[in-house]
């Protein structure tokens, strides 16, 4: 990890590196705040569906914006991963909802 930091600082400079690190931390913190506040206001199942849709959006965004190519194997793997997360989220949310009732 030490060499990764040194290489990144050498590539972009210390000011940009620290600035990017700050903004990444800030946006991740805000994401967690929004997710927590959302979970307090909606049903667990709704939150689970939103979480799965977020993952689909991130994958689609990376394909469109960064030009990532998807091979057949990668597409199948991504579909299996998203389906697994969706099924797990739905089951977990249903269990939590049943505990409340």
N, C-alpha and C positions, 0 to 999 in steps of 0.2 A: 504494500500500500504506500509505503514511503516513496518508492520510485515512481509510482503513478502520480503522486502529488508533485514531485519534482518535475516530471515530464510535462504535466499540465501547466504548471507555472512557467516553465521554460517556453512553452508553446504560445500561451496567451498573455503572460505577464501576471504579476502578483495582484494588481488592482482588479483586473477583470476576473481573475480566479476567485478572489474573496467576494467580489460583488455577486458573481454568479452563485457562489455557495450560499450567500445570504438570501438571495431571491428564491433559490430552490427550497431552502429551509422555510422561508416565509410562505410560499405557496403550498408547501406540504402541510404546514401548520393550519393554514386557512382551509385546505381541503378537509382535514380532520375535524375542524370546528364545524364546517358545513355538514359533514356526514353525521356528526353527533347530534347537532340540532335537528337535522332532518329525521333521524331515527326517533327522537323524542316526539315528533309531530305526526308521524305516519305509522301505519301498521308495519310490523316486521316483514311481512310478505311484500308490501310495496317497496320497502327499502331494498329487499333482496333483488327484486326485478330491476330496480334502478341501478344496482351495483353490477348486475350482469350486462345491462345495456351500456353502462359506462365502459366496461371492458371491450365490448364490441366496437364502440365508438373509438376507443384508443387504438385498437388494431386497424380499423378502417382509416383513421386519420394518418397513421404511420405509413400505410400503403399509398394513400393519395399524396400526402405532403412530402414524404421522404423518398417516395418511389421504391419502397421495398417490394420485391417481387415475391409472389406466393407460388411455390411449387405445389403439385398435387399432394405430396407427403406433408408439407407444411400446412396446407389448407385442411387436410383431414385431421392433423394433430391439433390445430387451432379449434376446429369444430368440436372435437372430443373434449378439449380442455374447457371450452365455453359451456358445453352441455354438462360436463361434470360439475362445474361451479354453479350452474343454474340449478341442477337437481339438488346439490348439497344445500344451496341457499334456500330453496323452496322447502325442503324437508326440515331444515333447522328452523326456519321462520314458522312453519306449521306447528312444530313442537313447542316453540316459545308461545305461540298464540293459544294453543291448547292449555298450556300451563296457566295462562292468565284467566281463562274462562272457567 
